[in-house]
Amino acid sequence: MNIDTFFTDHWKEIEPERIARYEEMFVWHDAQRLLVEGAEIAEGHEVVDLGTGPGFFASGLAQIVGSSGRVHGVDINATFIESARARFAGQDNMTFHHVEDHKLPFAKGEVDRVICKNVLEYVPDLAATLAEVHRVTAPGGRAHVIDSDWGFLVVEPWSTETITEFFQAASPAFREPYIGRRVAGALKNAGFARVQVKLSPFVDQSGRGLNVLRNMASYIETFDTMPKARVEALLAEVEQSLAEDKFLFVLPQFLVTAFKE
Ligand SMILES: C[S@@+](CC[C@H](N)C(=O)[O-])C[C@H]1O[C@@H](n2cnc3c(N)ncnc32)[C@H](O)[C@@H]1O
């Protein structure tokens, strides 16, 4: 494990248990349509889902574009792409592409929309990635990013200092943990004419947020950036608050729409 490149390496090679966990986590819910409202995806549109993972989000987008449109799922993980191809083999309006780096397999101005959900915190070169997004988007088209920003995280019962300590220990898993607040400026730098930012609340009292914390704890164990006993004590504190119905996990999603002239 190379800690300096872990943020991208851990997506290229994913152990089977993690693939299975993601396949459960990333299922499409109709309520997610709200996350892409700003993109104004319409029937017949050609859409790229950059960082598609198992392809479930792409399948939701495929329902919106209908049979006259097409969704291209793109990912650096070859296993995700193979499984998405198999899973959606009968769906004529979906295509999946494996990529090695930021270069996208589309011509200049070829697509109407590029959607990118919870991916940009992991890309090695944000400017190069967004330059590609801008290149493939048609004039009049839009790029639409959905992403979090770890600085906005609330985990009750943890103090602000504890949240910072925990996420600092897990931070080699991300290239840019504060992507939410930074992506609008980066899209402007990439040449988009106008960029609009909205926030969507994500509030969990049921314990789904605990899975995110467990994921972080597994990264921390890999990096050995915090004593194991401390990590276990912190998770136990969260589990206790969940049992007492006092747990709260809040992580707003930034919805950032960029317009190309
Ligand atoms: C947190 S998952 C999100 C999956 C999906 N967008 C969703 O929200 O359901 C991040 C995805 O981005 C992919 N990814 C990471 N870095 C990438 C890159 N440089 N180019 C393309 N995909 C990338 C990962 O392989 C993974 O499938």
The ligand as an SDF file (V2000), in Angstrom:
LIG
                    3D

 27 29  0  0  0  0  0  0  0  0999 V2000
  -18.1100    6.5650   -4.0190 C   0  0  0  0  0  0  0  0  0  0  0  0
  -18.1850    5.6910   -5.5300 S   0  0  0  0  0  0  0  0  0  0  0  0
  -19.6120    6.4450   -6.2970 C   0  0  0  0  0  0  0  0  0  0  0  0
  -20.2970    5.5650   -7.3130 C   0  0  0  0  0  0  0  0  0  0  0  0
  -21.5040    6.1850   -8.0110 C   0  0  0  0  0  0  0  0  0  0  0  0
  -21.1780    7.4440   -8.6470 N   0  0  0  0  0  0  0  0  0  0  0  0
  -22.6660    6.3810   -7.0520 C   0  0  0  0  0  0  0  0  0  0  0  0
  -22.7500    7.4250   -6.4270 O   0  0  0  0  0  0  0  0  0  0  0  0
  -23.4530    5.4450   -6.9270 O   0  0  0  0  0  0  0  0  0  0  0  0
  -16.8340    6.3950   -6.4330 C   0  0  0  0  0  0  0  0  0  0  0  0
  -16.6770    5.7980   -7.8150 C   0  0  0  0  0  0  0  0  0  0  0  0
  -15.7560    6.6120   -8.5590 O   0  0  0  0  0  0  0  0  0  0  0  0
  -14.8610    5.7770   -9.2720 C   0  0  0  0  0  0  0  0  0  0  0  0
  -13.6460    6.5570   -9.5380 N   0  0  0  0  0  0  0  0  0  0  0  0
  -12.7010    6.9410   -8.6460 C   0  0  0  0  0  0  0  0  0  0  0  0
  -11.7360    7.6520   -9.2690 N   0  0  0  0  0  0  0  0  0  0  0  0
  -12.0900    7.7150  -10.5850 C   0  0  0  0  0  0  0  0  0  0  0  0
  -11.4940    8.3080  -11.7330 C   0  0  0  0  0  0  0  0  0  0  0  0
  -10.3360    8.9600  -11.6420 N   0  0  0  0  0  0  0  0  0  0  0  0
  -12.1290    8.2030  -12.9210 N   0  0  0  0  0  0  0  0  0  0  0  0
  -13.3040    7.5120  -13.0160 C   0  0  0  0  0  0  0  0  0  0  0  0
  -13.9140    6.9060  -11.9630 N   0  0  0  0  0  0  0  0  0  0  0  0
  -13.3080    7.0200  -10.7520 C   0  0  0  0  0  0  0  0  0  0  0  0
  -14.6650    4.5920   -8.3450 C   0  0  0  0  0  0  0  0  0  0  0  0
  -14.1310    3.4670   -8.9850 O   0  0  0  0  0  0  0  0  0  0  0  0
  -16.0820    4.3850   -7.8280 C   0  0  0  0  0  0  0  0  0  0  0  0
  -16.8260    3.5670   -8.6770 O   0  0  0  0  0  0  0  0  0  0  0  0
  1  2  1  0
  2  3  1  0
  2 10  1  0
  3  4  1  0
  4  5  1  0
  5  6  1  0
  5  7  1  0
  7  8  2  0
  7  9  1  0
 10 11  1  0
 11 12  1  0
 11 26  1  0
 12 13  1  0
 13 14  1  0
 13 24  1  0
 14 15  1  0
 14 23  1  0
 15 16  2  0
 16 17  1  0
 17 18  1  0
 17 23  2  0
 18 19  1  0
 18 20  2  0
 20 21  1  0
 21 22  2  0
 22 23  1  0
 24 25  1  0
 24 26  1  0
 26 27  1  0
M  CHG  2   2   1   9  -1
M  END
$$$$
